[in-house]
Every structure is written in structure tokens, then in C-alpha cells.
């Protein structure tokens, strides 16, 4: 499937805070770009064991990332959803500070090395804290050189870009609505679902019945991932 560089709208669903940014095109590819949409499960955070919860969430995310590359082969860009390492909250201030990433966090160090080793771009939303500043919702971008860019939700870097949008319940709150928006804008779209709750038995109805999907500029689904499966949905963008 071929999607033009300037016509991809990416959305991560079901969070409580917005993230939106226009990201520069990765440096390496000059033709088609293999984009992986990482559908992950919202982690459980035990307020009485923040350190353990954070470690378990990151361990599960590492496994999903590694498995995705093993199954899908080389990618240029791996786009994660919103708050995959903590969940969106709400959290008390004390808990939020313990969950927030910093430039020295083990998660950031590992993602830098992973992106550099595989020469790919990795993006994900997360809680972030600069030295001396309050915790804030940010979009993290790791490039193929291992550099990390931290973008405010409203920042739009200059140059050729792909639009990355993480929606809120007050905005694009469902896949059908997102598909209609893609049709109105005449853009391809990628909806990244955040799975919630435990894994359900066969036949049980999921709380969020959509799952991640790729949408055509006519608003029709052209690829779809299961609503209860952690996975990497891949598209070629050229």
C-alpha cells in the first residue's frame, strides 16, 4: 500500500491529554518508508509500587518493540501511541513526578540506543520533566542517530513532515469519526489504539471495539488490527 508523505494523519486513541505535532521526514529513506504503528496495552500502575510498575511497563514495551522488528523486518519509523509507559492518569502530583521521564531515565537511554542501533525513528507520547520544570505531556522523537527531541503538543517543526495527532475524548474520539475526518481532509490516516483492561477470553466483547487501523483518503478502512491484540501494523509510505 502506498501513502504519500504529505497525506498521512496518525492518531492514537483513548487518552486524557492531547499530543499533536508535525514531524520532519526521517533522514534515511529517499523513497518508500516502512512505518510501523505500535498498538500496545495501557500499563497498570500500582500507586504503592511506582518503581515496580514503571519497570514492568517498560519491560513489556521493550518486548513488544523487539518482537515487532523480528516479525516485520526493518522499519524506518516505529510510531507508538500515547503514554505507553505510564498510562494517562489522572495521577496525584507525587505519583506523576515518579512516573515522568527525564533525559537521564533508563527508558530514554534504552530508546536512544535502540533507535541508533536499528537506524530508525521511534516516537511515543509520555509524561516528561525538565530540570526545575513541572511535569508535562510531551511527544518524544528518537532519530536514527540516537538523538531525542522533546516536542510540546502544539509544536510544528518546519520542513517536509507527516502529521502526527493524538486525540482526546473531546476531539476525535472514535475510529469511525476519525475515518470520516480523513475523508473530509482527503488524507490517508493511521489510528493507533491504546488497549485497556485485561486480555479478554474468545468471544468476549472488548471495551473499545475498534483496534488500530489504516484509513484511505475516501474514509474507508484498508488495514485493521485486532481490538485486543498487541501488535505492529505496518504500511509503506512513499
Buried (B, 14 or more C-beta within 10 A) or exposed (E): EEBEBEBBBBBBBBBBBBBBBBBBBBEEBEEBBBBBBBBBBBBEBEEEEBEEBBEBBBEBBBEBBEEBBEEBEEBBBBBBBBBBBBBBBEBEEEBBBBBBBEEEBEBBEBBBEBBBEBBBBBBBBBBBBEEEEEBBBBBBBBBBEBEBBBBBBEBEEEEEBBBBBBBBEEBBEBBEEBBBBBBEBEBBBBBBBBBEEEEEEEEEEBEBEBBBBBBBBEBEBBBBBBBBBBBBBBBEBE
